[in-house]
Amino acid sequence: MSNNATTYCNPIVPKAADPWVLKHTDGYYYFMYTQPRSLELTQSVSLTGLAEGRKKTIWTPEPEGPYSHNLWAPEIHYLNDKWYIYYTANDGGGDESRTLCVLENENSDPLEGDWIWKGALKTPVPGLDGTVMTIRNQLYFMYAGYGHFPEYGSAIYIAQMADPWTLSGEHVLLTAPTLTWEQQGGMAINEGPVTLHRNGRIFLVYSASTTWSEDYALGMLTMDEEADPMDPSSWTKSKQPVFCKSIQNGVYATGHNSFSKSPDDKEDWIIFHALPSPDSNDSVRSTRIQKFGWNADGTPDFGIPWSDMHNLPVPSGE
């Protein structure tokens, strides 16, 4: 996209599912999405320019092994002055072999230096879609786990971390797909957790139903920032999706999101993937970005997904 463009249209990256964007203190955006056989990192000066950023394949696993196949939903985080990437992998088999893996890089530029294998996180159940949040200097790991409830495809769990590659203590269920809108497409799913800290609260936004269903949508848990995130009663679950398809605008299966800010930090943006029609194959999931606002009660207002024809103002400061 031209640097002097004042508007953009979605999608901004075609065929890019499970998008993750981190805006770092160096002024760059770091972008990752699912590429099943390797991990690629993009460095971009803008949100609308994610497709054209500086790219590097930073991890290719050995051809065979327990973590060699189906590399899904990578996320880059900056913790304790080092870079970490969390991603899902398996041995080429089914869900029961899914594992959450961690890489570390000490270089200030994550496209340089060496990415070091730190191991697989020892989760009590197989899982995917790992993410990290920090509350009062304590690291917490959240992910979508299989296996505790045979009636659910996956549910979201939380555990404390001793360091960015080690889980410690108990493993707590935060949300299971008990609501009808979380059970579309043939399986009951809660996955893709991500947190948003604002207005004295922590919002845990997650994806629900199957990713190939047109009704894949975002749900939300809300917690007071002073509460204990390991206590399920600290969290209040919204009964309806907070972001979902728009039949009128031709955008379906809106989910697996991350959050970022405009270059000048004045605006909040949601990054998500979606499908262009109800019967689309999930291989054409594309990455989209939209500005969002805030309700009078201090909760996020994600609005509706805009159509591919809608000219939207570029992020403030681009």
C-alpha positions in Angstrom: 0.0 0.0 0.0 1.2 3.5 -0.8 2.5 5.4 2.2 0.4 8.4 1.2 -2.9 6.5 1.0 -5.6 7.8 3.3 -8.0 4.8 3.1 -7.7 1.1 2.7 -10.0 -1.9 2.0 -10.0 -5.3 3.7 -8.7 -7.9 3.5 -5.1 -6.6 3.9 -3.4 -10.1 3.7 -5.1 -12.8 1.5 -4.9 -16.4 2.7 -3.6 -15.6 6.1 -5.4 -17.3 9.0 -4.9 -16.9 12.8 -3.3 -13.4 12.5 -1.1 -12.1 15.4 0.2 -8.6 15.5 2.5 -7.1 18.1 3.4 -3.4 18.1 6.8 -3.0 19.7 8.6 -0.1 21.3 11.0 0.0 18.2 8.0 1.4 16.2 7.5 -1.7 14.1 4.6 -4.1 13.9 5.5 -7.8 14.0 3.0 -10.1 12.2 2.6 -13.9 12.1 0.0 -16.2 10.8 -0.5 -19.9 10.3 1.9 -21.5 7.7 1.7 -25.2 8.5 5.3 -26.3 7.8 7.3 -23.3 9.0 7.2 -20.0 11.0 7.5 -16.7 9.1 7.8 -13.3 10.8 7.0 -10.0 9.1 8.3 -6.6 10.3 6.2 -3.7 9.1 6.1 0.0 9.6 2.3 0.1 9.3 -0.8 -2.0 9.9 -2.1 -1.6 6.4 1.3 -2.6 5.0 1.5 -6.0 6.7 1.5 -7.8 3.4 4.5 -5.9 2.1 6.7 -5.9 5.2 10.2 -7.4 5.7 9.7 -11.1 5.9 11.9 -13.9 7.2 11.3 -17.7 7.8 12.6 -17.9 11.3 11.9 -21.6 12.1 11.6 -24.7 10.1 11.3 -27.9 12.1 13.0 -31.2 11.3 11.1 -33.1 8.6 9.7 -35.7 11.0 9.1 -35.7 14.8 6.6 -34.8 17.5 6.6 -31.1 16.6 7.1 -31.2 12.8 3.6 -30.9 11.4 0.7 -28.5 11.5 2.4 -25.4 12.9 -0.6 -23.3 13.8 -1.4 -19.9 15.3 2.1 -18.5 16.1 2.3 -15.6 18.5 5.4 -13.4 19.1 5.7 -11.8 22.6 8.4 -9.6 24.2 8.9 -10.8 27.8 11.8 -10.0 30.2 13.8 -8.2 27.5 13.7 -11.2 25.2 11.5 -12.4 22.3 9.4 -15.5 22.5 7.2 -17.3 20.0 4.4 -19.6 21.1 2.9 -22.0 18.5 1.1 -25.3 18.1 2.6 -28.3 16.5 2.0 -32.1 16.3 3.4 -35.3 14.8 1.1 -35.3 11.8 -1.6 -37.2 13.7 -4.8 -36.0 15.4 -5.7 -33.6 18.1 -4.3 -35.8 20.8 -0.8 -35.1 19.7 -1.1 -31.3 19.6 1.6 -29.6 21.7 2.3 -26.0 22.6 5.9 -25.0 21.8 8.2 -22.1 22.7 11.1 -20.4 20.9 13.4 -17.7 22.4 15.5 -15.0 20.7 17.8 -12.6 22.7 18.5 -10.2 19.7 16.8 -6.8 19.8 15.6 -7.4 16.2 13.6 -10.6 16.1 14.4 -11.1 12.4 18.1 -11.3 13.4 19.9 -13.5 15.9 19.1 -17.1 16.6 15.7 -18.6 17.6 16.4 -21.2 20.2 14.1 -24.1 21.0 13.0 -23.8 24.6 10.8 -26.9 24.6 7.2 -28.0 24.7 4.9 -26.7 27.5 3.8 -29.4 29.8 0.0 -28.9 29.6 -2.2 -31.6 31.3 -4.2 -31.9 28.1 -3.3 -31.6 24.4 -3.8 -28.0 23.3 -3.4 -25.2 20.8 -3.6 -21.4 20.5 -1.3 -20.5 23.4 -1.0 -16.9 24.6 0.6 -15.1 27.5 -0.5 -12.2 29.7 1.2 -10.4 32.5 -0.7 -9.3 35.6 1.2 -7.7 38.6 4.5 -9.0 37.2 3.2 -12.6 37.1 3.1 -14.4 33.8 0.0 -16.5 32.9 -0.5 -18.9 30.0 -3.8 -19.5 28.4 -4.7 -22.0 25.7 -7.4 -24.1 24.1 -7.2 -27.6 25.6 -8.9 -30.9 24.5 -9.9 -33.8 26.6 -11.4 -32.8 30.0 -15.0 -32.8 28.6 -15.9 -35.3 26.0 -18.9 -33.2 24.9 -16.6 -30.2 24.0 -14.1 -29.9 21.2 -12.0 -27.5 23.2 -12.2 -25.2 26.2 -9.9 -22.4 27.5 -7.5 -23.0 30.4 -5.1 -20.9 32.4 -2.0 -21.7 34.3 0.7 -19.6 36.0 4.2 -19.6 34.5 7.5 -19.9 36.4 9.2 -18.3 33.4 8.3 -17.8 29.7 8.8 -21.5 28.9 7.7 -23.3 32.1 4.2 -23.8 33.5 3.8 -23.9 37.3 0.9 -24.8 39.6 -2.6 -25.7 38.9 -4.5 -25.8 35.6 -7.9 -24.0 35.7 -10.8 -24.1 33.2 -12.0 -20.5 32.4 -14.6 -21.1 29.7 -16.2 -24.0 27.9 -18.5 -23.8 24.9 -21.8 -24.3 26.7 -23.8 -21.7 24.7 -25.6 -22.6 21.4 -23.7 -20.0 19.4 -20.4 -21.6 20.5 -21.5 -25.0 19.1 -21.9 -24.2 15.4 -20.3 -26.2 12.5 -20.5 -29.6 14.1 -18.3 -29.1 17.2 -18.4 -27.1 20.4 -15.3 -24.9 20.5 -13.6 -22.2 22.6 -10.2 -21.3 21.3 -7.8 -18.5 20.4 -7.7 -16.6 23.7 -6.2 -13.1 23.7 -6.4 -10.3 26.3 -7.1 -6.6 26.3 -6.3 -4.5 29.4 -8.2 -1.3 29.8 -10.5 0.8 32.1 -9.5 -1.2 35.2 -10.5 -4.5 33.6 -9.1 -7.3 31.6 -11.1 -8.6 28.7 -10.3 -12.1 27.5 -11.6 -12.4 23.9 -11.8 -15.9 22.4 -13.1 -17.6 19.3 -16.1 -20.0 19.4 -17.6 -22.6 17.1 -15.7 -24.3 14.3 -13.3 -22.1 12.2 -14.9 -23.5 9.0 -18.4 -22.5 10.1 -19.8 -19.2 8.9 -20.8 -18.6 12.5 -17.3 -18.6 13.9 -17.4 -15.6 16.2 -15.7 -13.9 19.1 -16.9 -14.2 22.7 -15.6 -12.4 25.8 -14.8 -12.9 29.5 -14.4 -9.8 31.7 -12.4 -9.5 35.0 -11.6 -6.7 37.4 -7.8 -6.0 37.1 -7.4 -6.5 40.8 -9.0 -9.9 40.9 -7.3 -13.3 40.7 -7.3 -14.6 37.1 -6.8 -18.2 38.4 -10.3 -18.0 40.0 -13.0 -18.8 37.5 -15.5 -16.7 39.5 -13.4 -13.6 38.8 -14.5 -13.8 35.2 -17.9 -12.9 33.8 -18.9 -14.4 30.4 -20.8 -12.5 27.9 -23.9 -14.5 26.8 -23.8 -13.3 23.2 -20.9 -12.9 20.7 -19.1 -9.6 20.8 -18.1 -9.8 17.1 -19.6 -11.9 14.4 -20.5 -12.3 10.7 -22.2 -9.7 8.6 -24.4 -11.2 5.9 -25.1 -7.7 4.6 -21.4 -6.9 4.2 -20.4 -10.4 3.0 -18.0 -11.2 5.8 -18.3 -14.6 7.5 -16.5 -16.7 10.1 -14.9 -13.7 11.9 -12.5 -14.9 14.5 -9.0 -15.8 15.8 -8.0 -12.2 16.5 -5.3 -10.1 18.1 -5.2 -6.4 19.2 -2.9 -3.6 18.4 -2.7 0.2 18.3 -2.3 2.8 15.6 1.3 4.1 15.0 0.6 7.2 17.2 -1.1 5.0 19.9 -4.3 7.0 19.7 -6.5 4.2 18.2 -7.3 0.6 19.1 -7.4 -1.9 16.3 -8.6 -5.5 16.0 -6.9 -7.9 13.6 -8.9 -11.0 12.7 -9.5 -13.5 9.9 -12.7 -14.1 8.0 -14.2 -15.9 5.0 -15.9 -14.2 2.0 -18.9 -16.5 1.8 -20.8 -19.0 4.0 -19.5 -22.0 1.9 -15.9 -20.9 1.5 -13.1 -23.4 2.1 -11.2 -22.3 5.2 -8.0 -22.2 3.1 -9.1 -18.8 1.9 -9.3 -17.2 5.4 -7.8 -13.7 5.1 -6.4 -11.2 7.5 -8.5 -8.1 8.1 -8.0 -5.0 10.4 -10.6 -2.6 11.8 -10.5 0.3 14.3 -12.8 -0.3 17.3 -14.1 1.9 20.1 -15.4 1.8 23.6 -18.9 1.7 25.1 -20.0 4.0 27.9 -19.6 1.2 30.4 -15.9 0.8 29.6 -16.3 -2.4 27.5 -14.9 -2.7 23.9 -17.3 -2.0 21.0 -16.0 -4.1 18.0 -18.8 -3.0 15.7 -19.4 -5.1 12.6 -17.0 -6.4 10.0 -16.9 -4.0 7.0 -17.3 -5.2 3.4 -14.4 -5.6 1.0 -15.8 -2.6 -0.9 -15.8 -0.2 2.1 -13.1 2.4 2.1 -11.8 2.8 5.7 -9.5 5.5 7.1 -6.0 4.2 7.6 -4.7 4.0 11.2 -4.0 7.4 12.8 -0.3 8.3 12.3 0.3 6.2 9.2 
